C-alpha cells in the first residue's frame, strides 16, 4: 500500500468515526437530512473536534455533490451572502487600528477582514477527497454565467487558498512515458489541449521514441490527476511547423545528438485550477532535468499556438478602415474568406506578406487595458522571461489552428542567461523582447501602412524572416 493510499484510508476511518459520533444510531441518515447545508456549514465553523469536523466536512461535500446545477449555484451564492466577513468585528477592528496603529491592531484587522468562507473552505478541505471536490466546486463557479461582484469575491477566495495549497513546494514532477500506468495515460489523451491525441497509437508515437519526453506535475492530494504536462521533442534544429514534430514518418535519431529541446504542447488539466500558475515552474524544472541528462542541448524553445490572433484580426478588419488597417492590406485579407487559400501557393504567398507584419504588431504593440500582451500564450511565455523568436506562417494547418490563428505558430526562446532581464523588461516597462527578425517584420508593417512595401528597394520578405535561429516557411 502506498503512503498516499494509507493516509487516505486513515482520513476516511477518522471521518467515519466522526459521523458515528455526530449522527449516532439508526436515525443517523434522518437526522442529517433534516439539517440544511447552511446550518451544517455553521456547525463546521464552530466545531472543535477533529473527527467531528472531518465528518461535517464530508457530509457537506457529499450533499453538495448530490445537488443539481441550480442547487449547486444556490450553494455558491449562499457561501458569498452568508459567510463573508463579520462586519461588526471588522468595524471594531478598523476603529482600533485608527486609534492605535500597532502590529496587534494590524493582525486583528487582517483577521476581521477575512471572509468566514475562507476558513470554511479550509475546513472542507480536511474531508477525504476534499481537495479534489473543492477544485470541482471552483470549476462550477467558473462555468457559471454569473459575473456579479459576489461571484468575483468568491473566486478571489478560492484563488487565494489554491495559490497556497498548490504552491511549488507541494508539487512533484514525474516523467510520463509508455510504461506509465494506463489510467494516467488515458488522462494525458483526455487533457491534451493543444494538439489532439487521436488514440493510443498516436500517444505511443509521442511517448515511446527515445527523442521524445513528457513531464507532468502532480499534487499529493490529487495523486493520479496530472495538474499540467508538457510534451518535449529533442531535435537537431528549431522546427517551424508542428508537422515537423508529429510526422509519423519523421527521422528518429539518438537523443544524445540533439541540440534543441522543443516544448510543443503545454496542457493544463484541471479547469478548477485555472489561473493558478504551474507552467512556469514546470518549464524551469524540465529544463534543469534535460540539461542534466543531455549536456549537448543548447536551445530551449517552444512551438506555440496563437489562440487570439484570428479574433484580433477579425476585429481589426471590422474597424474603421484606415485607422485599423491600410486599404491595401484590408483588400489582401479578403483572401482569408476562401477556406482553400492555404492550398494555393500564390494566394498563400500574398497573405504571408501581409499577415506576418500584422502578427508582429499583434505581439509587439497591441496590449490589454492592463498593459499586457493580448495573446494568452504570449503572456505566459513572455512573462516567464522567454524571447519572441520567430513567427511561423502556416505552422499548423489543423482545423483548430486555422480557426484560431490562420495557421500561425511562434517560437519562444528560453535563453537562460536572459530570462530575468526579459521578464523585467516586460514587467517594468511593458516591453516585449523579440528577435531582430520579428522586429524587422514590425518595421515592414509600418512601411506597408505608408504604402512602403510597393517601393523599389524594399527589403525582400524572406530576408526579413531570417532570425537568429533561421526561419522561413517550409
Secondary structure, DSSP 8 states (H G I E B T S, - for coil): --HHHHHHHHHHHHHHHHHHHHS-STTHHHHHHHS-HHHHHHHHHH---HHHHHHHHHHHHHHHHTS-HHHHHHHHHHHHHHSS--HHHHHHHHHHHHH--SHHHHHHHHHHHS-HHHHHHHHHTTSTTHHHHHHHHHHHHHHSS--SHHHHHHHHHHHHHHHHHTSGGGEEEEE--TTS-HHHHHHHHHH--SS---SHHHHHHHHTSTTEEEEEEEETTBTT--SEEEEEEEESS--SSTHHHH-TT-----GGG--EEEEEEEEE--GGGTT---HHHHHHHHHHHHHHH-TT--EEEE-EE-TTHHHHHHHHHHS-HHHHS-HHHHHHHGGGGSTTGGG-HHHHHHHHHHHHHHHHHHHHT-B-TTSSBSSHHHHHHHHTT-EEEEEETTS--SHHHHHHHTT-EEEEE--GGGHHHHHHHHHHH----B-HHHHHHHHHHHHHHTTGGGSTT---HHHHH--TT-----
